[in-house]
């Protein structure tokens, strides 16, 4: 069996062809055009994004040598990115508000008294990172007044729009729905109470389906093939890396860093300020898993920022400059360039360099950035360990920044555990493809087992072992955390 998987990301769309026997037989990566940053606003041109999806898919199929013999298609998505569009035509009516967009802080500020109730229902802290605040802000600020009461106009996460253009169905998967602040995490239905808080009619929202559901057929890439998987990107990467048991954890280092740990089959609330979400819902709802997660919004984005400032020549230069000095020369970097998510949820926080002196060089700054990224992820790991009541034995990692030796070694040093690098750059797409193969297999247990081997039988391409003792690691993290706490106080003013 073969599946074709789309991973529609923030800065690029990845597409792969995945074979149960041969693994990844083709993969392509097409940059997304039309992404703009203006202050707190981060927007995408939806039609440019759609063109990127189609181009990536067709190119991957051509690279595989044939558009025939594909058994299923799966679609991964950005999660919290939203837009308004017409159901009758699929016409987008607004730009897409990207998950990094912080303008919906005005919405969450107005709902602070309901924050605890919303978290109890949805598992998510009240923060503009999630979809519902963006949906409410978009409705009032980007959507023409004459369209706000038009029943043909809907505001959804971007996956529902993409799936509608592909199949004609109006659906979203349970994992993506659990990132909205609108889904009851126990019943997996839209919550009337949460929807009322944001002024959203639950009847206007898409049907919630399993991550390996048969959604419909699509011919946008060539011959008609069934779409049998839909899932949010980070949960797809968790699935790809075989994190099936409670306490298994992965971190994806892309535009941001996203740390997820599998929790089990019950939606246990976080005690540490983390988000609790659906990891995946399988077999028409017969099998469900939940996860806890935290995020660092600017990781790859912080490296690109360094490049824009002229401190490094490109991502590869991060390691060159970091490796040219013994340490960061007392410089600390807090990578809160787009606010802070879990566990403190401070959308107005800002990043900082601290400890600068006349002796500070570009190399010290580069090293401080590498170590600061690793330190903020370490803080998330400590929160997850406190929530789960167990220490992680290893951290599985994927994403573009895993190519940075300086970041990965700093991560292993601060955590004091091995960091295991996933062997393929397309972890999310592999998770999507494996779910699509499960969906295509239906009740065939052998075919499902074949699909599962793609995600459970893999070996790290690199393993970073800690190179410093625990006391030194604790001292380094304590110094960074003190700097981080200072920025939270400054950001609140």
SULZI-V724487 format. One record per residue. NEAR is the number of other C-alpha atoms within 10 Angstrom. Layout:
BEGIN
near:NEAR
near:NEAR
END
This chain:
BEGIN
near:17
near:25
near:30
near:32
near:32
near:28
near:31
near:30
near:21
near:22
near:17
near:18
near:25
near:25
near:32
near:29
near:26
near:29
near:22
near:20
near:13
near:10
near:16
near:21
near:16
near:18
near:23
near:20
near:21
near:19
near:15
near:20
near:17
near:14
near:17
near:12
near:12
near:8
near:10
near:16
near:14
near:19
near:22
near:23
near:18
near:26
near:15
near:13
near:24
near:17
near:13
near:21
near:27
near:17
near:18
near:26
near:29
near:18
near:18
near:25
near:23
near:13
near:16
near:18
near:10
near:10
near:17
near:13
near:11
near:19
near:20
near:29
near:31
near:32
near:30
near:32
near:27
near:20
near:27
near:29
near:27
near:30
near:30
near:28
near:23
near:17
near:19
near:10
near:11
near:15
near:15
near:19
near:18
near:20
near:21
near:26
near:29
near:26
near:21
near:23
near:23
near:23
near:20
near:24
near:21
near:13
near:19
near:22
near:13
near:10
near:16
near:13
near:10
near:13
near:16
near:13
near:15
near:24
near:21
near:15
near:19
near:28
near:29
near:28
near:25
near:25
near:26
near:27
near:28
near:26
near:29
near:31
near:28
near:34
near:28
near:18
near:20
near:22
near:21
near:12
near:9
near:15
near:19
near:12
near:11
near:7
near:15
near:15
near:9
near:10
near:10
near:13
near:20
near:25
near:29
near:26
near:32
near:26
near:28
near:26
near:29
near:23
near:21
near:21
near:18
near:18
near:17
near:19
near:18
near:18
near:23
near:28
near:26
near:28
near:31
near:32
near:34
near:30
near:24
near:26
near:28
near:31
near:29
near:21
near:27
near:13
near:9
near:19
near:16
near:24
near:18
near:15
near:17
near:23
near:19
near:12
near:15
near:19
near:14
near:20
near:12
near:17
near:10
near:13
near:20
near:20
near:16
near:19
near:24
near:26
near:34
near:30
near:24
near:21
near:27
near:17
near:18
near:20
near:11
near:16
near:18
near:12
near:12
near:16
near:21
near:21
near:27
near:29
near:30
near:36
near:34
near:30
near:25
near:27
near:30
near:28
near:29
near:30
near:25
near:28
near:28
near:20
near:21
near:19
near:12
near:16
near:24
near:20
near:27
near:31
near:26
near:25
near:24
near:20
near:22
near:21
near:26
near:24
near:25
near:31
near:29
near:26
near:27
near:18
near:16
near:13
near:19
near:19
near:20
near:23
near:13
near:17
near:23
near:26
near:25
near:27
near:31
near:29
near:30
near:27
near:23
near:19
near:15
near:15
near:15
near:8
near:11
near:20
near:20
near:24
near:28
near:29
near:29
near:27
near:23
near:24
near:24
near:25
near:27
near:19
near:17
near:21
near:25
near:17
near:16
near:20
near:16
near:12
near:10
near:11
near:18
near:22
near:15
near:15
near:17
near:14
near:17
near:25
near:20
near:18
near:20
near:24
near:16
near:11
near:14
near:10
near:14
near:23
near:18
near:14
near:22
near:27
near:25
near:25
near:29
near:27
near:18
near:23
near:22
near:26
near:23
near:20
near:20
near:15
near:19
near:20
near:22
near:18
near:22
near:19
near:19
near:16
near:16
near:16
near:13
near:15
near:10
near:5
near:7
near:14
near:16
near:15
near:24
near:23
near:25
near:27
near:28
near:25
near:27
near:29
near:31
near:27
near:27
near:26
near:29
near:24
near:24
near:21
near:19
near:24
near:24
near:16
near:22
near:29
near:16
near:14
near:19
near:20
near:10
near:12
near:13
near:19
near:14
near:19
near:22
near:22
near:28
near:26
near:23
near:15
near:23
near:22
near:17
near:16
near:18
near:22
near:25
near:25
near:22
near:25
near:27
near:24
near:27
near:25
near:27
near:21
near:17
near:21
near:26
near:22
near:23
near:23
near:15
near:14
near:16
near:23
near:25
near:33
near:31
near:32
near:32
near:37
near:39
near:35
near:34
near:32
near:32
near:28
near:32
near:26
near:21
near:16
near:11
near:11
near:11
near:10
near:17
near:19
near:14
near:18
near:29
near:20
near:16
near:23
near:22
near:14
near:9
near:14
near:12
near:14
near:10
near:14
near:19
near:18
near:19
near:20
near:13
near:13
near:11
near:14
near:9
near:12
near:18
near:15
near:12
near:16
near:21
near:13
near:13
near:22
near:18
near:10
near:18
near:25
near:13
near:13
near:19
near:21
near:11
near:12
near:17
near:11
near:7
END
